[in-house]
């Protein structure tokens, strides 16, 4: 009988230990959160120039919808705190292209907060006699503000402000996750000096926030920042953005960008010795303009790592090469 009760006690102890381990594991997993990243979606919205016909299908919009539906449907599983779009949202600034983008991004409304940055394809379209039938980024006119108006996003709790009080082109957002405050500053393609001055002020005024800089054309697939960019719009390329903004602030830890087809990571130290991960992802040159490839970054505070995954919702598969699946070291020790 004593043996029987002793066995019951051991079983009860084992059960309690199992519950404690499960609680600890759950707590650790609950402490992690995810940032979703949409690279260039221009071919999914391509109606004006119809360049997507080279893949034999002129309407690729369903890939855009696959992306945002997947993010929405996996928000709870991955604890997705925010989503960013790296620019080249559309192909050639056509209203019907923006209508596709608006419908696709609206799937996230009320589920996952998000912000977007303007790429060279999102502004300044002008008809011409070139092989495409038009030029892009000849100026900064864009239909973006009609389809993604400032007043809509200003109603969200994550909205921080904009460079121009009447436009949404350059903006900043904030959110909290795992006891940390984050700030995302979204910059136009080839940001002008006055925009970088504004961004410097925003970052300086929020020293308690961990900052991500979101901009379209910053670095190439060779892992080097752009020294110059084409297009008629005037502004700063990647190296100048680094020198004039990114390197100056100890709370900036990441830059996210698209534009150049491929993948790359560049890690440098800023002026304060802080580590800054600069990450490129762009799949527009792949079959069907990217076929829905996206990125998601899982922040693991207990491991001080950001685990980066590249996933295709339409094909339901991962890219597992070293440039697509990797970890970034990032200190998130909240005890300090």
ZALOVEX-867044 format. One record per residue (C-alpha): x, y, z; residue in one letter. Coordinates in nm, 3 decimals, always signed. Layout:
<xx->X yy->Y zz->Z residuo->a>
...
//
This chain:
<xx->+0.000 yy->+0.000 zz->+0.000 residuo->x>
<xx->+0.287 yy->+0.237 zz->+0.085 residuo->x>
<xx->+0.440 yy->+0.156 zz->-0.252 residuo->x>
<xx->+0.110 yy->+0.236 zz->-0.422 residuo->x>
<xx->+0.077 yy->+0.576 zz->-0.254 residuo->x>
<xx->+0.443 yy->+0.643 zz->-0.320 residuo->x>
<xx->+0.384 yy->+0.574 zz->-0.687 residuo->x>
<xx->+0.085 yy->+0.810 zz->-0.686 residuo->x>
<xx->+0.301 yy->+1.079 zz->-0.530 residuo->x>
<xx->+0.567 yy->+1.033 zz->-0.795 residuo->x>
<xx->+0.306 yy->+1.047 zz->-1.070 residuo->x>
<xx->+0.158 yy->+1.364 zz->-0.920 residuo->x>
<xx->+0.504 yy->+1.519 zz->-0.896 residuo->x>
<xx->+0.581 yy->+1.423 zz->-1.254 residuo->x>
<xx->+0.250 yy->+1.573 zz->-1.364 residuo->x>
<xx->+0.324 yy->+1.898 zz->-1.182 residuo->x>
<xx->+0.671 yy->+1.908 zz->-1.334 residuo->x>
<xx->+0.526 yy->+1.849 zz->-1.681 residuo->x>
<xx->+0.276 yy->+2.132 zz->-1.632 residuo->x>
<xx->+0.554 yy->+2.363 zz->-1.511 residuo->x>
<xx->+0.772 yy->+2.280 zz->-1.812 residuo->x>
<xx->+0.478 yy->+2.332 zz->-2.046 residuo->x>
<xx->+0.403 yy->+2.670 zz->-1.886 residuo->x>
<xx->+0.766 yy->+2.775 zz->-1.917 residuo->x>
<xx->+0.776 yy->+2.665 zz->-2.284 residuo->x>
<xx->+0.447 yy->+2.842 zz->-2.359 residuo->x>
<xx->+0.573 yy->+3.156 zz->-2.184 residuo->x>
<xx->+0.887 yy->+3.153 zz->-2.397 residuo->x>
<xx->+0.687 yy->+3.107 zz->-2.717 residuo->x>
<xx->+0.442 yy->+3.376 zz->-2.615 residuo->x>
<xx->+0.735 yy->+3.609 zz->-2.563 residuo->x>
<xx->+0.828 yy->+3.584 zz->-2.930 residuo->x>
<xx->+0.660 yy->+3.792 zz->-3.200 residuo->x>
<xx->+0.680 yy->+3.835 zz->-3.577 residuo->x>
<xx->+0.736 yy->+4.115 zz->-3.826 residuo->x>
<xx->+0.596 yy->+4.034 zz->-4.173 residuo->x>
<xx->+0.770 yy->+4.179 zz->-4.481 residuo->x>
<xx->+0.624 yy->+4.216 zz->-4.830 residuo->x>
<xx->+0.884 yy->+4.267 zz->-5.105 residuo->x>
<xx->+0.804 yy->+4.434 zz->-5.440 residuo->x>
<xx->+0.452 yy->+4.343 zz->-5.554 residuo->x>
<xx->+0.463 yy->+4.544 zz->-5.879 residuo->x>
<xx->+0.395 yy->+4.254 zz->-6.116 residuo->x>
<xx->+0.089 yy->+4.147 zz->-5.921 residuo->x>
<xx->-0.069 yy->+4.486 zz->-6.000 residuo->x>
<xx->+0.066 yy->+4.524 zz->-6.356 residuo->x>
<xx->-0.214 yy->+4.663 zz->-6.576 residuo->x>
<xx->-0.066 yy->+4.971 zz->-6.746 residuo->x>
<xx->+0.257 yy->+4.833 zz->-6.896 residuo->x>
<xx->+0.148 yy->+4.466 zz->-6.893 residuo->x>
<xx->+0.507 yy->+4.345 zz->-6.849 residuo->x>
<xx->+0.378 yy->+4.039 zz->-6.664 residuo->x>
<xx->+0.265 yy->+3.890 zz->-6.994 residuo->x>
<xx->+0.612 yy->+3.744 zz->-7.039 residuo->x>
<xx->+0.508 yy->+3.470 zz->-6.796 residuo->x>
<xx->+0.205 yy->+3.388 zz->-7.012 residuo->x>
<xx->-0.047 yy->+3.524 zz->-6.765 residuo->x>
<xx->-0.123 yy->+3.894 zz->-6.762 residuo->x>
<xx->-0.315 yy->+3.890 zz->-6.431 residuo->x>
<xx->-0.107 yy->+3.790 zz->-6.131 residuo->x>
<xx->-0.305 yy->+3.976 zz->-5.867 residuo->x>
<xx->-0.402 yy->+3.658 zz->-5.682 residuo->x>
<xx->-0.044 yy->+3.630 zz->-5.555 residuo->x>
<xx->-0.082 yy->+3.962 zz->-5.372 residuo->x>
<xx->-0.405 yy->+3.836 zz->-5.214 residuo->x>
<xx->-0.235 yy->+3.508 zz->-5.119 residuo->x>
<xx->+0.027 yy->+3.707 zz->-4.929 residuo->x>
<xx->-0.202 yy->+3.926 zz->-4.722 residuo->x>
<xx->-0.454 yy->+3.647 zz->-4.656 residuo->x>
<xx->-0.173 yy->+3.426 zz->-4.527 residuo->x>
<xx->-0.046 yy->+3.700 zz->-4.296 residuo->x>
<xx->-0.397 yy->+3.764 zz->-4.166 residuo->x>
<xx->-0.471 yy->+3.394 zz->-4.116 residuo->x>
<xx->-0.142 yy->+3.331 zz->-3.936 residuo->x>
<xx->-0.148 yy->+3.639 zz->-3.715 residuo->x>
<xx->-0.231 yy->+3.450 zz->-3.397 residuo->x>
<xx->-0.009 yy->+3.147 zz->-3.466 residuo->x>
<xx->+0.300 yy->+3.360 zz->-3.530 residuo->x>
<xx->+0.198 yy->+3.656 zz->-3.313 residuo->x>
<xx->+0.245 yy->+3.893 zz->-3.607 residuo->x>
<xx->+0.274 yy->+4.239 zz->-3.454 residuo->x>
<xx->+0.323 yy->+4.444 zz->-3.770 residuo->x>
<xx->+0.373 yy->+4.422 zz->-4.148 residuo->x>
<xx->+0.586 yy->+4.641 zz->-4.374 residuo->x>
<xx->+0.580 yy->+4.675 zz->-4.753 residuo->x>
<xx->+0.919 yy->+4.750 zz->-4.909 residuo->x>
<xx->+0.789 yy->+4.953 zz->-5.204 residuo->x>
<xx->+0.720 yy->+4.912 zz->-5.575 residuo->x>
<xx->+0.369 yy->+4.840 zz->-5.462 residuo->x>
<xx->+0.244 yy->+4.883 zz->-5.821 residuo->x>
<xx->+0.404 yy->+4.879 zz->-6.165 residuo->x>
<xx->+0.336 yy->+5.221 zz->-6.313 residuo->x>
<xx->+0.119 yy->+5.441 zz->-6.085 residuo->x>
<xx->-0.207 yy->+5.358 zz->-6.264 residuo->x>
<xx->-0.535 yy->+5.403 zz->-6.069 residuo->x>
<xx->-0.647 yy->+5.048 zz->-6.154 residuo->x>
<xx->-0.315 yy->+4.917 zz->-6.019 residuo->x>
<xx->-0.361 yy->+5.106 zz->-5.694 residuo->x>
<xx->-0.713 yy->+4.966 zz->-5.669 residuo->x>
<xx->-0.567 yy->+4.613 zz->-5.672 residuo->x>
<xx->-0.310 yy->+4.707 zz->-5.407 residuo->x>
<xx->-0.573 yy->+4.869 zz->-5.188 residuo->x>
<xx->-0.797 yy->+4.562 zz->-5.205 residuo->x>
<xx->-0.509 yy->+4.328 zz->-5.125 residuo->x>
<xx->-0.374 yy->+4.532 zz->-4.834 residuo->x>
<xx->-0.722 yy->+4.595 zz->-4.693 residuo->x>
<xx->-0.740 yy->+4.225 zz->-4.608 residuo->x>
<xx->-0.514 yy->+4.315 zz->-4.315 residuo->x>
<xx->-0.735 yy->+4.595 zz->-4.183 residuo->x>
<xx->-0.843 yy->+4.524 zz->-3.828 residuo->x>
<xx->-0.611 yy->+4.224 zz->-3.806 residuo->x>
<xx->-0.248 yy->+4.327 zz->-3.862 residuo->x>
<xx->-0.123 yy->+4.690 zz->-3.859 residuo->x>
<xx->+0.095 yy->+4.785 zz->-4.155 residuo->x>
<xx->+0.280 yy->+5.059 zz->-4.336 residuo->x>
<xx->+0.416 yy->+5.098 zz->-4.688 residuo->x>
<xx->+0.698 yy->+5.291 zz->-4.854 residuo->x>
<xx->+0.703 yy->+5.428 zz->-5.207 residuo->x>
<xx->+0.924 yy->+5.272 zz->-5.472 residuo->x>
<xx->+1.037 yy->+5.415 zz->-5.804 residuo->x>
<xx->+0.749 yy->+5.235 zz->-5.980 residuo->x>
<xx->+0.496 yy->+5.399 zz->-5.749 residuo->x>
<xx->+0.547 yy->+5.755 zz->-5.870 residuo->x>
<xx->+0.603 yy->+5.986 zz->-6.163 residuo->x>
<xx->+0.474 yy->+5.783 zz->-6.459 residuo->x>
<xx->+0.508 yy->+5.954 zz->-6.797 residuo->x>
<xx->+0.426 yy->+5.811 zz->-7.138 residuo->x>
<xx->+0.721 yy->+5.775 zz->-7.372 residuo->x>
<xx->+0.833 yy->+5.593 zz->-7.687 residuo->x>
<xx->+1.060 yy->+5.349 zz->-7.506 residuo->x>
<xx->+1.002 yy->+4.973 zz->-7.525 residuo->x>
<xx->+0.784 yy->+4.985 zz->-7.213 residuo->x>
<xx->+0.563 yy->+5.269 zz->-7.331 residuo->x>
<xx->+0.647 yy->+5.493 zz->-7.038 residuo->x>
<xx->+0.903 yy->+5.620 zz->-6.789 residuo->x>
<xx->+0.878 yy->+5.600 zz->-6.411 residuo->x>
<xx->+0.996 yy->+5.822 zz->-6.126 residuo->x>
<xx->+1.027 yy->+6.132 zz->-6.343 residuo->x>
<xx->+0.873 yy->+6.324 zz->-6.051 residuo->x>
<xx->+0.704 yy->+6.255 zz->-5.716 residuo->x>
<xx->+0.341 yy->+6.268 zz->-5.825 residuo->x>
<xx->+0.155 yy->+5.953 zz->-5.722 residuo->x>
<xx->-0.194 yy->+5.810 zz->-5.675 residuo->x>
<xx->-0.074 yy->+5.644 zz->-5.353 residuo->x>
<xx->-0.230 yy->+5.910 zz->-5.130 residuo->x>
<xx->-0.574 yy->+5.859 zz->-5.283 residuo->x>
<xx->-0.577 yy->+5.483 zz->-5.223 residuo->x>
<xx->-0.379 yy->+5.485 zz->-4.896 residuo->x>
<xx->-0.484 yy->+5.820 zz->-4.750 residuo->x>
<xx->-0.319 yy->+5.964 zz->-4.444 residuo->x>
<xx->-0.653 yy->+6.019 zz->-4.271 residuo->x>
<xx->-0.734 yy->+5.646 zz->-4.277 residuo->x>
<xx->-0.408 yy->+5.544 zz->-4.112 residuo->x>
<xx->-0.406 yy->+5.837 zz->-3.869 residuo->x>
<xx->-0.702 yy->+5.668 zz->-3.696 residuo->x>
<xx->-0.492 yy->+5.366 zz->-3.598 residuo->x>
<xx->-0.311 yy->+5.349 zz->-3.264 residuo->x>
<xx->+0.016 yy->+5.263 zz->-3.439 residuo->x>
<xx->+0.025 yy->+5.579 zz->-3.650 residuo->x>
<xx->+0.289 yy->+5.830 zz->-3.543 residuo->x>
<xx->+0.295 yy->+6.104 zz->-3.805 residuo->x>
<xx->+0.409 yy->+6.208 zz->-4.152 residuo->x>
<xx->+0.662 yy->+6.438 zz->-4.309 residuo->x>
<xx->+0.386 yy->+6.626 zz->-4.492 residuo->x>
<xx->+0.072 yy->+6.678 zz->-4.280 residuo->x>
<xx->-0.146 yy->+6.623 zz->-4.585 residuo->x>
<xx->+0.035 yy->+6.326 zz->-4.743 residuo->x>
<xx->+0.123 yy->+5.970 zz->-4.646 residuo->x>
<xx->+0.442 yy->+5.935 zz->-4.856 residuo->x>
<xx->+0.683 yy->+5.948 zz->-4.561 residuo->x>
<xx->+0.551 yy->+5.826 zz->-4.229 residuo->x>
<xx->+0.639 yy->+5.673 zz->-3.895 residuo->x>
<xx->+0.461 yy->+5.406 zz->-3.694 residuo->x>
<xx->+0.513 yy->+5.248 zz->-3.356 residuo->x>
<xx->+0.409 yy->+4.932 zz->-3.175 residuo->x>
<xx->+0.492 yy->+4.738 zz->-2.860 residuo->x>
<xx->+0.580 yy->+4.370 zz->-2.840 residuo->x>
<xx->+0.737 yy->+4.152 zz->-2.571 residuo->x>
<xx->+0.779 yy->+4.452 zz->-2.344 residuo->x>
<xx->+0.973 yy->+4.649 zz->-2.605 residuo->x>
<xx->+0.883 yy->+4.965 zz->-2.796 residuo->x>
<xx->+0.947 yy->+4.968 zz->-3.170 residuo->x>
<xx->+0.936 yy->+5.249 zz->-3.424 residuo->x>
<xx->+0.932 yy->+5.217 zz->-3.802 residuo->x>
<xx->+1.020 yy->+5.517 zz->-4.015 residuo->x>
<xx->+0.906 yy->+5.474 zz->-4.376 residuo->x>
<xx->+1.094 yy->+5.675 zz->-4.639 residuo->x>
<xx->+1.023 yy->+5.749 zz->-5.004 residuo->x>
<xx->+1.246 yy->+5.616 zz->-5.281 residuo->x>
<xx->+1.558 yy->+5.836 zz->-5.300 residuo->x>
<xx->+1.454 yy->+6.035 zz->-4.993 residuo->x>
<xx->+1.523 yy->+6.406 zz->-5.017 residuo->x>
<xx->+1.749 yy->+6.580 zz->-4.766 residuo->x>
<xx->+1.453 yy->+6.746 zz->-4.599 residuo->x>
<xx->+1.289 yy->+6.406 zz->-4.552 residuo->x>
<xx->+1.605 yy->+6.268 zz->-4.391 residuo->x>
<xx->+1.617 yy->+6.574 zz->-4.164 residuo->x>
<xx->+1.260 yy->+6.496 zz->-4.057 residuo->x>
<xx->+1.346 yy->+6.128 zz->-4.000 residuo->x>
<xx->+1.648 yy->+6.225 zz->-3.788 residuo->x>
<xx->+1.421 yy->+6.435 zz->-3.570 residuo->x>
<xx->+1.162 yy->+6.158 zz->-3.530 residuo->x>
<xx->+1.424 yy->+5.902 zz->-3.427 residuo->x>
<xx->+1.601 yy->+6.145 zz->-3.191 residuo->x>
<xx->+1.272 yy->+6.226 zz->-3.019 residuo->x>
<xx->+1.209 yy->+5.857 zz->-2.940 residuo->x>
<xx->+1.529 yy->+5.727 zz->-2.778 residuo->x>
<xx->+1.334 yy->+5.459 zz->-2.588 residuo->x>
<xx->+1.217 yy->+5.298 zz->-2.915 residuo->x>
<xx->+1.402 yy->+5.037 zz->-3.118 residuo->x>
<xx->+1.402 yy->+5.171 zz->-3.474 residuo->x>
<xx->+1.364 yy->+5.006 zz->-3.815 residuo->x>
<xx->+1.422 yy->+5.217 zz->-4.127 residuo->x>
<xx->+1.201 yy->+5.111 zz->-4.420 residuo->x>
<xx->+1.295 yy->+5.238 zz->-4.765 residuo->x>
<xx->+1.281 yy->+5.099 zz->-5.117 residuo->x>
<xx->+1.617 yy->+5.137 zz->-5.295 residuo->x>
<xx->+1.903 yy->+5.107 zz->-5.048 residuo->x>
<xx->+2.138 yy->+4.821 zz->-5.141 residuo->x>
<xx->+2.203 yy->+4.566 zz->-5.414 residuo->x>
<xx->+2.209 yy->+4.187 zz->-5.409 residuo->x>
<xx->+2.589 yy->+4.214 zz->-5.382 residuo->x>
<xx->+2.538 yy->+4.338 zz->-5.026 residuo->x>
<xx->+2.666 yy->+4.688 zz->-5.095 residuo->x>
<xx->+2.475 yy->+5.011 zz->-5.044 residuo->x>
<xx->+2.393 yy->+5.205 zz->-5.360 residuo->x>
<xx->+2.623 yy->+5.499 zz->-5.423 residuo->x>
<xx->+2.384 yy->+5.642 zz->-5.680 residuo->x>
<xx->+2.048 yy->+5.572 zz->-5.838 residuo->x>
<xx->+1.900 yy->+5.664 zz->-6.174 residuo->x>
<xx->+1.562 yy->+5.831 zz->-6.234 residuo->x>
<xx->+1.489 yy->+6.200 zz->-6.262 residuo->x>
<xx->+1.377 yy->+6.246 zz->-5.904 residuo->x>
<xx->+1.646 yy->+6.399 zz->-5.684 residuo->x>
<xx->+1.738 yy->+6.247 zz->-5.352 residuo->x>
<xx->+1.970 yy->+6.014 zz->-5.165 residuo->x>
<xx->+2.086 yy->+5.662 zz->-5.247 residuo->x>
<xx->+2.174 yy->+5.397 zz->-4.988 residuo->x>
<xx->+2.520 yy->+5.513 zz->-4.885 residuo->x>
<xx->+2.397 yy->+5.868 zz->-4.829 residuo->x>
<xx->+2.099 yy->+5.738 zz->-4.627 residuo->x>
<xx->+2.346 yy->+5.547 zz->-4.412 residuo->x>
<xx->+2.571 yy->+5.848 zz->-4.360 residuo->x>
<xx->+2.295 yy->+6.106 zz->-4.307 residuo->x>
<xx->+2.050 yy->+5.900 zz->-4.098 residuo->x>
<xx->+2.104 yy->+5.534 zz->-4.018 residuo->x>
<xx->+2.456 yy->+5.546 zz->-3.873 residuo->x>
<xx->+2.381 yy->+5.845 zz->-3.650 residuo->x>
<xx->+2.140 yy->+5.684 zz->-3.401 residuo->x>
<xx->+2.220 yy->+5.415 zz->-3.147 residuo->x>
<xx->+1.859 yy->+5.292 zz->-3.141 residuo->x>
<xx->+1.844 yy->+5.211 zz->-3.514 residuo->x>
<xx->+1.907 yy->+4.836 zz->-3.549 residuo->x>
<xx->+1.769 yy->+4.745 zz->-3.892 residuo->x>
<xx->+1.708 yy->+4.868 zz->-4.247 residuo->x>
<xx->+1.462 yy->+4.684 zz->-4.473 residuo->x>
<xx->+1.458 yy->+4.736 zz->-4.850 residuo->x>
<xx->+1.361 yy->+4.592 zz->-5.187 residuo->x>
<xx->+1.415 yy->+4.723 zz->-5.544 residuo->x>
<xx->+1.713 yy->+4.506 zz->-5.642 residuo->x>
<xx->+1.619 yy->+4.151 zz->-5.736 residuo->x>
<xx->+1.768 yy->+3.902 zz->-5.493 residuo->x>
<xx->+1.859 yy->+3.869 zz->-5.128 residuo->x>
<xx->+2.139 yy->+4.019 zz->-4.920 residuo->x>
<xx->+2.236 yy->+4.106 zz->-4.564 residuo->x>
<xx->+2.488 yy->+4.371 zz->-4.463 residuo->x>
<xx->+2.572 yy->+4.427 zz->-4.096 residuo->x>
<xx->+2.766 yy->+4.737 zz->-3.992 residuo->x>
<xx->+2.829 yy->+4.930 zz->-3.675 residuo->x>
<xx->+2.678 yy->+5.275 zz->-3.639 residuo->x>
<xx->+2.853 yy->+5.578 zz->-3.492 residuo->x>
<xx->+2.761 yy->+5.463 zz->-3.139 residuo->x>
<xx->+2.891 yy->+5.109 zz->-3.187 residuo->x>
<xx->+2.542 yy->+4.968 zz->-3.234 residuo->x>
<xx->+2.498 yy->+4.681 zz->-3.476 residuo->x>
<xx->+2.272 yy->+4.758 zz->-3.775 residuo->x>
<xx->+2.138 yy->+4.478 zz->-3.994 residuo->x>
<xx->+2.054 yy->+4.594 zz->-4.347 residuo->x>
<xx->+1.837 yy->+4.338 zz->-4.522 residuo->x>
<xx->+1.731 yy->+4.316 zz->-4.888 residuo->x>
<xx->+1.455 yy->+4.092 zz->-5.023 residuo->x>
<xx->+1.304 yy->+4.117 zz->-5.372 residuo->x>
<xx->+1.164 yy->+3.831 zz->-5.583 residuo->x>
<xx->+1.014 yy->+4.019 zz->-5.878 residuo->x>
<xx->+1.250 yy->+3.854 zz->-6.130 residuo->x>
<xx->+1.141 yy->+3.506 zz->-6.034 residuo->x>
<xx->+0.864 yy->+3.317 zz->-6.214 residuo->x>
<xx->+0.533 yy->+3.505 zz->-6.219 residuo->x>
<xx->+0.691 yy->+3.815 zz->-6.070 residuo->x>
<xx->+0.768 yy->+3.646 zz->-5.740 residuo->x>
<xx->+0.471 yy->+3.412 zz->-5.715 residuo->x>
<xx->+0.391 yy->+3.536 zz->-5.362 residuo->x>
<xx->+0.733 yy->+3.491 zz->-5.192 residuo->x>
<xx->+0.748 yy->+3.694 zz->-4.871 residuo->x>
<xx->+0.956 yy->+3.726 zz->-4.557 residuo->x>
<xx->+0.868 yy->+3.693 zz->-4.193 residuo->x>
<xx->+1.102 yy->+3.768 zz->-3.906 residuo->x>
<xx->+1.049 yy->+3.601 zz->-3.570 residuo->x>
<xx->+1.193 yy->+3.798 zz->-3.279 residuo->x>
<xx->+1.305 yy->+3.560 zz->-3.001 residuo->x>
<xx->+1.391 yy->+3.770 zz->-2.694 residuo->x>
<xx->+1.498 yy->+3.468 zz->-2.488 residuo->x>
<xx->+1.759 yy->+3.383 zz->-2.754 residuo->x>
<xx->+1.851 yy->+3.740 zz->-2.857 residuo->x>
<xx->+1.791 yy->+3.638 zz->-3.218 residuo->x>
<xx->+1.574 yy->+3.742 zz->-3.511 residuo->x>
<xx->+1.493 yy->+3.430 zz->-3.711 residuo->x>
<xx->+1.430 yy->+3.514 zz->-4.078 residuo->x>
<xx->+1.212 yy->+3.290 zz->-4.294 residuo->x>
<xx->+1.126 yy->+3.317 zz->-4.664 residuo->x>
<xx->+0.791 yy->+3.159 zz->-4.748 residuo->x>
<xx->+0.559 yy->+3.121 zz->-5.045 residuo->x>
<xx->+0.189 yy->+3.110 zz->-4.944 residuo->x>
<xx->+0.074 yy->+3.019 zz->-5.296 residuo->x>
<xx->+0.315 yy->+2.726 zz->-5.333 residuo->x>
<xx->+0.316 yy->+2.648 zz->-4.960 residuo->x>
<xx->+0.691 yy->+2.607 zz->-4.934 residuo->x>
<xx->+1.001 yy->+2.770 zz->-4.785 residuo->x>
<xx->+1.328 yy->+2.883 zz->-4.944 residuo->x>
<xx->+1.592 yy->+2.721 zz->-4.727 residuo->x>
<xx->+1.922 yy->+2.837 zz->-4.875 residuo->x>
<xx->+2.147 yy->+3.041 zz->-4.646 residuo->x>
<xx->+2.041 yy->+3.373 zz->-4.802 residuo->x>
<xx->+1.674 yy->+3.295 zz->-4.736 residuo->x>
<xx->+1.672 yy->+3.125 zz->-4.395 residuo->x>
<xx->+1.909 yy->+3.279 zz->-4.142 residuo->x>
<xx->+1.932 yy->+3.425 zz->-3.793 residuo->x>
<xx->+2.034 yy->+3.775 zz->-3.697 residuo->x>
<xx->+2.192 yy->+3.841 zz->-3.360 residuo->x>
<xx->+2.005 yy->+4.115 zz->-3.174 residuo->x>
<xx->+2.013 yy->+4.190 zz->-2.802 residuo->x>
<xx->+1.667 yy->+4.198 zz->-2.648 residuo->x>
<xx->+1.771 yy->+4.140 zz->-2.287 residuo->x>
<xx->+1.494 yy->+4.312 zz->-2.095 residuo->x>
<xx->+1.667 yy->+4.267 zz->-1.759 residuo->x>
<xx->+1.907 yy->+4.550 zz->-1.839 residuo->x>
//
